[in-house]
Amino acid sequence: MESSKFQRQVRFILRFGKALHAAGTPAHTLEGTMQELCQLMKIKGTFISQPTGFFASFSNGEEEVTKIERVEPMGVNLGRLAHIDLISREVISNTISYEEGYQKLEDVLNAPEPFGKRIHISYFLFSAAGFLVLFGGHWGDLVAAVAVGILMGVLYIFKPIGPAYQMFEAIVAVVASLATYLLAKLIPGLNVGVIILSSLIIFMPGVYITLAIAEIATQNLVSGTARLVGGIMILLKLTFGVFIGSKLASWFHFPSLDVSFEQIPVWVALITLPLTSLMSLVGFRGNREDWKWVMMAGIFGYLCSKVGAHFLGAELGMFFGGTCIGAMSNIFARLKNKPSSIFQFPGIILLVPGSVGYRSMNFLFERDMLGGLDTAFTMIALAMALVVGLFFGNLIIKPRSSL
């Protein structure tokens, strides 16, 4: 192979890997996808992915290249994944050159956020309302969750930069807790815990922890352990913020209102479920044209897990839901010729045990060690059941590619 061609291939693959990493691709998927790309280009590649970068080594029998790429973690971005997948297929099929592919990947990395401020506020509003209906409560809880959800959306839009950004989860938790406890002083019948959980659900690292378990299960031990510790730290910041907010609220005293509310009927959840699922399009920054698949994935995953839990119990129900999502994601990828992640991530978002992890930390802050450890074990068991289910779904329907 010509040295110049080899260098161009390496340059493109490195940019491809950096774009995948920036789109939130877990270690096992990133390494597998880059290996596939190297095989298609007939060069040898070895990769080690970490949460904040990756190592890559290439050889063609005559020449060897070793690179280290540093990448800032930016969360799952389904829109980028779809564009990256398309660009890689265009390069492999010789539709575009390596240089054109490199430039297109650069454009993907530098692309602006797909949704504006109003849509992000709507995202927090409808997510808080939708999850509260799923968790259960009365109409007063719903109104309070919507109000606090809007407040969370505003904070997210104007989130700080620099050192304050590292404590952003704690800051939003303080504000959400303080606002909820003050509302509860005004209307004593509010379910404080459910409202706080619903308003903070967007910040819960459920997907983060699930990806960590998946990485550990695929022997990416360093990356998985680092990601798991990162998820636990987010839970600690959220729990500590709620604790501080409750203490601040105790300083305020004012007369309460005598107001009563009716329970939200169960059938309301069937109406809000599609909208709650659709909000994943904003959360995972998907392409607008994929909205119907994102909504269908959320509904499909939630219903499968509920059916499984009804007949098999919580853990096996989660396994059944994961299996259905894994298999259906691969069917979607084959039929639409798109990454299976577009269906998979929205499919698991209503199943990931982020809220269980939050409750575990809450028990620990209340010095209930037994309750905290029991709930933490439940979180790990549910996450593992979901991950194993996703892998089992890949056995039932073979993936189109690692993506």
C-alpha positions as CSV (number, residue, x, y, z in Angstrom):
1,M,0.0,0.0,0.0
2,E,1.2,3.5,-0.8
3,S,2.5,5.4,2.2
4,S,0.4,8.5,1.2
5,K,-2.8,6.5,1.0
6,F,-2.1,4.8,4.3
7,Q,-1.6,8.2,6.0
8,R,-4.8,9.5,4.5
9,Q,-6.7,6.5,5.8
10,V,-5.2,6.9,9.3
11,R,-6.1,10.6,9.3
12,F,-9.7,9.8,8.3
13,I,-10.1,6.9,10.8
14,L,-8.8,9.1,13.6
15,R,-11.3,11.8,12.8
16,F,-14.0,9.2,12.5
17,G,-13.1,7.8,15.9
18,K,-13.1,11.3,17.5
19,A,-16.5,12.1,16.0
20,L,-17.9,8.8,17.3
21,H,-16.5,9.5,20.7
22,A,-17.9,13.0,20.8
23,A,-21.3,11.5,19.9
24,G,-21.3,9.5,23.1
25,T,-20.4,6.1,21.7
26,P,-19.5,3.6,24.5
27,A,-16.0,1.9,24.4
28,H,-17.0,-1.5,23.1
29,T,-19.0,0.0,20.2
30,L,-16.4,2.6,19.3
31,E,-13.6,0.0,19.3
32,G,-15.7,-2.5,17.3
33,T,-16.7,0.1,14.7
34,M,-13.2,1.4,14.2
35,Q,-12.0,-2.2,13.8
36,E,-14.6,-2.8,11.1
37,L,-13.6,0.3,9.3
38,C,-9.9,-0.8,9.3
39,Q,-10.8,-4.2,8.0
40,L,-12.8,-2.6,5.1
41,M,-9.8,-0.5,4.3
42,K,-7.5,-3.5,4.6
43,I,-5.2,-2.1,7.3
44,K,-4.5,-3.3,10.8
45,G,-5.8,-1.3,13.7
46,T,-5.7,-1.6,17.5
47,F,-7.8,0.7,19.7
48,I,-8.3,1.4,23.4
49,S,-11.2,3.7,24.3
50,Q,-11.5,5.8,27.5
51,P,-14.3,8.1,28.6
52,T,-12.1,11.2,27.8
53,G,-10.2,9.9,24.8
54,F,-8.8,6.9,23.0
55,F,-5.5,5.3,21.9
56,A,-5.0,4.1,18.3
57,S,-2.3,2.1,16.5
58,F,-2.2,1.4,12.8
59,S,0.0,-0.7,10.6
60,N,0.0,-1.9,6.9
61,G,3.0,-4.3,7.1
62,E,5.5,-1.6,6.2
63,E,4.6,1.4,8.3
64,E,3.2,1.9,11.8
65,V,1.4,4.8,13.4
66,T,0.4,5.3,17.0
67,K,-1.9,8.2,18.1
68,I,-3.6,9.5,21.2
69,E,-6.8,11.6,20.8
70,R,-8.2,13.7,23.7
71,V,-12.0,14.1,23.5
72,E,-14.3,16.1,25.8
73,P,-17.4,14.0,26.8
74,M,-20.5,15.5,25.4
75,G,-23.2,12.9,25.9
76,V,-25.2,10.9,23.4
77,N,-25.8,12.7,20.1
78,L,-28.0,10.5,17.7
79,G,-27.9,13.1,15.0
80,R,-24.1,13.0,14.8
81,L,-24.1,9.2,14.8
82,A,-26.4,9.2,11.8
83,H,-24.2,11.6,9.8
84,I,-21.0,9.8,10.8
85,D,-22.4,6.5,9.7
86,L,-23.4,7.9,6.3
87,I,-20.0,9.6,5.8
88,S,-18.1,6.4,6.6
89,R,-20.2,4.4,4.1
90,E,-19.6,7.1,1.4
91,V,-15.9,6.9,1.9
92,I,-15.8,3.1,1.9
93,S,-17.8,3.0,-1.3
94,N,-15.5,5.6,-2.9
95,T,-18.4,8.0,-3.4
96,I,-16.2,10.7,-1.7
97,S,-12.5,10.9,-1.1
98,Y,-10.7,10.5,2.3
99,E,-10.2,14.3,2.3
100,E,-13.8,15.1,1.6
101,G,-14.8,12.6,4.3
102,Y,-12.4,14.2,6.8
103,Q,-13.9,17.6,6.1
104,K,-17.4,16.3,6.5
105,L,-16.6,14.8,9.8
106,E,-15.0,18.1,10.9
107,D,-18.3,19.8,10.0
108,V,-20.2,17.3,12.0
109,L,-18.0,17.9,15.1
110,N,-18.4,21.7,14.8
111,A,-22.1,21.6,14.0
112,P,-24.3,23.8,16.3
113,E,-27.0,22.4,18.6
114,P,-30.0,21.2,16.6
115,F,-32.6,22.6,19.0
116,G,-33.1,26.1,20.4
117,K,-33.8,27.5,23.8
118,R,-37.6,27.2,23.6
119,I,-37.5,23.6,22.6
120,H,-35.1,22.8,25.5
121,I,-37.4,24.4,28.0
122,S,-40.3,22.4,26.5
123,Y,-38.2,19.3,26.8
124,F,-37.7,19.8,30.6
125,L,-41.4,20.8,31.0
126,F,-42.9,17.8,29.2
127,S,-40.3,15.4,30.6
128,A,-41.1,16.4,34.2
129,A,-44.8,16.2,33.6
130,G,-44.6,12.9,31.7
131,F,-42.4,11.1,34.3
132,L,-44.6,12.4,37.2
133,V,-47.6,10.8,35.5
134,L,-45.7,7.6,35.1
135,F,-44.5,7.7,38.8
136,G,-48.0,8.5,40.0
137,G,-49.4,11.4,41.9
138,H,-52.3,13.9,41.9
139,W,-53.0,17.0,39.7
140,G,-51.3,19.3,42.2
141,D,-48.1,17.3,41.9
142,L,-48.4,17.6,38.1
143,V,-48.7,21.4,38.2
144,A,-45.7,21.7,40.7
145,A,-43.6,19.3,38.5
146,V,-44.3,21.4,35.4
147,A,-43.3,24.6,37.3
148,V,-40.1,23.2,38.6
149,G,-39.4,21.5,35.2
150,I,-39.6,24.9,33.5
151,L,-37.2,26.3,36.1
152,M,-34.7,23.4,35.4
153,G,-35.0,24.2,31.7
154,V,-34.1,27.9,32.3
155,L,-31.1,26.9,34.4
156,Y,-29.9,24.4,31.8
157,I,-30.0,27.2,29.1
158,F,-28.0,29.6,31.2
159,K,-25.7,27.0,32.8
160,P,-22.4,28.3,34.1
161,I,-19.0,27.8,32.6
162,G,-15.7,27.2,34.2
163,P,-15.4,25.8,37.8
164,A,-19.1,26.3,38.5
165,Y,-20.0,24.0,35.6
166,Q,-18.4,21.0,37.6
167,M,-21.1,21.5,40.3
168,F,-24.0,22.2,37.9
169,E,-25.9,19.1,39.0
170,A,-25.7,20.1,42.6
171,I,-26.8,23.6,41.8
172,V,-29.9,22.5,39.9
173,A,-30.7,20.0,42.7
174,V,-30.6,22.8,45.3
175,V,-32.9,24.9,43.2
176,A,-35.3,22.1,42.5
177,S,-35.4,21.0,46.1
178,L,-35.8,24.5,47.5
179,A,-38.6,25.3,45.0
180,T,-40.5,22.1,45.7
181,Y,-40.2,22.3,49.5
182,L,-41.4,25.9,49.3
183,L,-44.4,24.8,47.2
184,A,-45.1,22.1,49.7
185,K,-45.2,24.6,52.5
186,L,-47.8,26.5,50.5
187,I,-49.7,23.3,49.6
188,P,-49.0,20.7,52.2
189,G,-50.5,17.8,50.2
190,L,-47.8,17.8,47.6
191,N,-45.7,14.6,47.1
192,V,-42.3,16.3,47.5
193,G,-40.1,13.3,46.7
194,V,-42.0,12.4,43.5
195,I,-41.9,16.1,42.3
196,I,-38.2,16.4,42.9
197,L,-37.5,13.1,41.2
198,S,-39.6,14.1,38.2
199,S,-38.0,17.5,37.8
200,L,-34.5,16.2,38.1
201,I,-35.0,13.0,36.0
202,I,-33.2,14.6,33.0
203,F,-30.0,14.9,35.1
204,M,-30.2,11.3,36.4
205,P,-27.2,9.3,35.1
206,G,-29.3,6.2,34.3
207,V,-28.0,5.9,30.7
208,Y,-24.5,6.7,31.9
209,I,-24.6,3.9,34.5
210,T,-26.1,1.4,32.0
211,L,-23.3,2.2,29.5
212,A,-20.8,1.7,32.3
213,I,-22.2,-1.8,33.1
214,A,-22.2,-2.6,29.4
215,E,-18.5,-1.6,29.1
216,I,-17.5,-3.7,32.1
217,A,-19.5,-6.7,30.7
218,T,-17.5,-6.4,27.5
219,Q,-14.2,-6.4,29.4
220,N,-13.6,-2.7,28.9
221,L,-12.8,-2.5,32.6
222,V,-11.0,0.8,32.9
223,S,-13.5,2.7,30.8
224,G,-16.5,1.1,32.4
225,T,-15.2,1.6,35.9
226,A,-14.4,5.3,35.2
227,R,-17.8,5.8,33.7
228,L,-19.5,4.1,36.6
229,V,-17.7,6.2,39.2
230,G,-18.6,9.3,37.1
231,G,-22.3,8.3,37.3
232,I,-22.1,7.7,41.0
233,M,-20.6,11.2,41.5
234,I,-23.5,12.7,39.6
235,L,-25.9,10.9,41.9
236,L,-24.0,12.2,44.9
237,K,-24.1,15.8,43.7
238,L,-27.8,15.6,43.0
239,T,-28.6,14.0,46.4
240,F,-26.4,16.5,48.2
241,G,-28.1,19.4,46.4
242,V,-31.5,18.1,47.3
243,F,-30.4,17.8,51.0
244,I,-29.1,21.4,51.0
245,G,-32.3,22.7,49.3
246,S,-34.4,21.1,52.0
247,K,-32.4,22.7,54.7
248,L,-32.7,26.1,53.1
249,A,-36.4,25.7,52.7
250,S,-36.7,25.0,56.5
251,W,-35.8,28.6,57.2
252,F,-38.9,29.9,55.5
253,H,-42.3,30.0,57.3
254,F,-45.6,31.2,55.9
255,P,-49.2,30.1,56.1
256,S,-50.4,27.2,53.9
257,L,-53.4,26.9,51.7
258,D,-56.1,24.4,52.3
259,V,-56.3,22.8,48.8
260,S,-57.0,19.2,47.8
261,F,-56.4,17.5,44.5
262,E,-57.7,14.3,42.9
263,Q,-55.4,11.5,41.8
264,I,-54.3,11.4,38.2
265,P,-56.2,8.6,36.4
266,V,-54.1,5.7,35.1
267,W,-55.3,6.3,31.5
268,V,-53.6,9.7,31.5
269,A,-50.2,7.9,31.3
270,L,-51.3,6.4,28.0
271,I,-51.7,9.9,26.6
272,T,-48.5,11.3,28.0
273,L,-46.3,8.3,27.2
274,P,-45.9,9.2,23.4
275,L,-45.0,12.8,24.3
276,T,-42.5,11.7,27.0
277,S,-40.9,9.3,24.6
278,L,-40.7,12.0,21.9
279,M,-38.7,14.2,24.3
280,S,-35.8,11.7,23.8
281,L,-35.3,13.3,20.4
282,V,-34.2,16.5,22.2
283,G,-32.4,14.8,25.0
284,F,-30.3,12.7,22.6
285,R,-30.1,15.5,19.9
286,G,-31.5,13.3,17.1
287,N,-32.4,14.4,13.6
288,R,-35.9,15.9,13.3
289,E,-36.8,13.4,10.6
290,D,-36.3,10.5,13.0
291,W,-38.9,11.8,15.5
292,K,-41.4,9.0,14.7
293,W,-38.8,6.2,15.3
294,V,-37.7,7.8,18.5
295,M,-41.3,8.0,19.8
296,M,-42.0,4.5,18.7
297,A,-38.8,3.2,20.4
298,G,-39.8,4.8,23.8
299,I,-43.3,3.4,23.7
300,F,-42.1,0.0,22.6
301,G,-39.4,-0.3,25.3
302,Y,-41.7,0.9,28.1
303,L,-44.6,-1.5,27.1
304,C,-42.2,-4.5,26.7
305,S,-40.7,-3.9,30.1
306,K,-44.1,-3.5,31.8
307,V,-45.4,-6.7,30.2
308,G,-42.2,-8.5,31.2
309,A,-42.4,-7.2,34.8
310,H,-46.0,-8.2,35.1
311,F,-45.4,-11.8,34.1
312,L,-41.7,-12.3,35.1
313,G,-40.9,-9.9,37.9
314,A,-38.7,-6.7,37.9
315,E,-35.3,-8.1,36.9
316,L,-36.5,-10.6,34.3
317,G,-39.0,-8.0,33.1
318,M,-36.1,-5.6,32.5
319,F,-34.2,-8.4,30.7
320,F,-37.2,-9.0,28.5
321,G,-37.5,-5.3,27.7
322,G,-33.8,-5.1,26.9
323,T,-34.0,-8.1,24.6
324,C,-37.0,-6.7,22.7
325,I,-35.2,-3.3,22.3
326,G,-31.9,-4.9,21.2
327,A,-33.6,-7.1,18.6
328,M,-35.9,-4.4,17.3
329,S,-33.0,-1.9,17.1
330,N,-31.2,-4.3,14.8
331,I,-34.3,-4.8,12.7
332,F,-34.7,-1.0,12.4
333,A,-31.0,-0.6,11.4
334,R,-31.4,-3.2,8.6
335,L,-34.7,-1.8,7.3
336,K,-33.7,1.9,7.4
337,N,-29.9,1.5,6.9
338,K,-29.2,3.7,9.9
339,P,-27.4,3.1,13.2
340,S,-29.3,0.9,15.6
341,S,-28.5,3.5,18.3
342,I,-31.3,5.7,16.9
343,F,-33.8,3.2,18.1
344,Q,-31.9,1.7,21.0
345,F,-31.1,4.7,23.2
346,P,-34.7,6.2,23.1
347,G,-35.9,2.6,23.7
348,I,-34.0,2.2,27.0
349,I,-34.4,5.8,28.4
350,L,-37.6,5.0,30.3
351,L,-36.1,1.8,31.7
352,V,-32.6,2.8,32.9
353,P,-32.4,2.8,36.8
354,G,-31.3,6.3,37.4
355,S,-34.1,7.1,39.8
356,V,-33.3,3.9,41.7
357,G,-29.7,5.1,42.1
358,Y,-30.9,8.5,43.3
359,R,-33.1,6.8,46.0
360,S,-30.1,4.7,47.1
361,M,-28.0,7.8,47.7
362,N,-30.9,9.5,49.4
363,F,-31.1,6.6,51.9
364,L,-27.4,6.9,52.5
365,F,-27.7,10.6,53.3
366,E,-30.4,9.7,55.8
367,R,-28.0,7.3,57.4
368,D,-30.2,4.3,56.4
369,M,-27.2,2.1,55.3
370,L,-29.3,-1.0,54.9
371,G,-31.9,0.7,52.7
372,G,-29.1,2.4,50.7
373,L,-27.1,-0.7,50.0
374,D,-30.3,-2.7,49.2
375,T,-31.4,0.0,46.7
376,A,-27.9,0.2,45.2
377,F,-27.9,-3.5,44.6
378,T,-31.3,-3.2,42.9
379,M,-29.9,-0.5,40.6
380,I,-27.0,-2.7,39.6
381,A,-29.2,-5.7,39.1
382,L,-31.6,-3.8,36.9
383,A,-28.9,-2.2,34.9
384,M,-27.2,-5.6,34.4
385,A,-30.5,-7.2,33.4
386,L,-31.1,-4.5,30.8
387,V,-27.5,-4.8,29.4
388,V,-27.7,-8.6,29.2
389,G,-31.1,-8.2,27.5
390,L,-29.6,-5.9,24.9
391,F,-26.8,-8.3,24.2
392,F,-29.2,-11.2,23.9
393,G,-31.2,-9.2,21.4
394,N,-28.1,-9.0,19.3
395,L,-27.9,-12.7,19.3
396,I,-31.5,-13.0,18.1
397,I,-31.1,-10.5,15.3
398,K,-27.5,-10.0,14.1
399,P,-26.5,-6.3,14.1
400,R,-26.0,-4.6,10.8
401,S,-22.8,-3.1,12.2
402,S,-21.3,-2.2,15.6
403,L,-23.2,1.1,15.5
